[in-house]
């Protein structure tokens, strides 16, 4: 999986989504790429609102 994320190829006018928009400074920055014939999404939430030490609120909502 070394190709660009789908979201990184969107034109700027479509890049402000909270979930995947690369131009949304406070967004989640979800990244999706092809892995064979499946798409795989990754997310690295920013530690802006920790729910407890070493756990962000984004981690809680993804489980």
C-alpha positions as CSV (number, residue, x, y, z in Angstrom):
1,X,0.0,0.0,0.0
2,X,2.3,2.8,-1.2
3,X,0.0,4.8,-3.5
4,X,-1.6,8.1,-2.6
5,X,-4.6,8.0,-0.3
6,X,-7.9,8.5,-2.2
7,X,-8.6,11.6,-0.2
8,X,-5.2,13.2,-1.2
9,X,-6.3,13.2,-4.8
10,X,-9.5,15.2,-4.3
11,X,-9.6,18.8,-5.6
12,X,-9.3,21.5,-2.9
13,X,-13.1,22.3,-3.1
14,X,-13.9,18.7,-1.9
15,X,-11.1,18.5,0.8
16,X,-12.8,20.1,3.8
17,X,-14.7,17.0,5.1
18,X,-14.4,16.5,8.8
19,X,-13.7,12.8,8.4
20,X,-11.3,12.7,5.5
21,X,-10.6,16.3,4.3
22,X,-6.9,17.0,4.1
23,X,-7.7,20.8,4.3
24,X,-9.7,20.5,7.5
25,X,-7.2,21.4,10.2
26,X,-9.5,19.9,13.0
27,X,-10.7,16.9,11.0
28,X,-9.9,13.2,11.6
29,X,-7.8,12.9,8.4
30,X,-9.0,9.4,7.5
31,X,-6.8,7.9,4.7
32,X,-8.0,5.1,2.3
33,X,-5.8,3.2,-0.1
34,X,-6.2,0.0,-2.2
35,X,-4.7,-3.2,-0.7
36,X,-5.2,-5.6,-3.6
37,X,-8.9,-5.7,-4.3
38,X,-9.9,-4.2,-1.0
39,X,-9.8,-0.6,0.3
40,X,-8.2,-0.1,3.7
41,X,-8.7,3.0,5.8
42,X,-6.3,4.3,8.5
43,X,-6.7,7.1,11.0
44,X,-4.2,8.7,13.4
45,X,-6.3,10.9,15.7
46,X,-4.7,14.0,17.2
47,X,-4.5,14.0,21.0
48,X,-6.7,17.1,21.2
49,X,-9.2,15.8,23.7
50,X,-7.8,13.0,25.8
51,X,-10.4,10.8,27.5
52,X,-7.8,9.4,29.8
53,X,-4.0,9.0,29.7
54,X,-2.9,7.5,26.3
55,X,-6.5,7.3,25.0
56,X,-8.2,10.1,23.0
57,X,-11.9,10.5,22.6
58,X,-11.5,9.5,18.9
59,X,-10.1,6.1,20.1
60,X,-13.2,5.6,22.3
61,X,-15.6,6.4,19.4
62,X,-13.8,4.0,17.0
63,X,-14.2,0.9,19.2
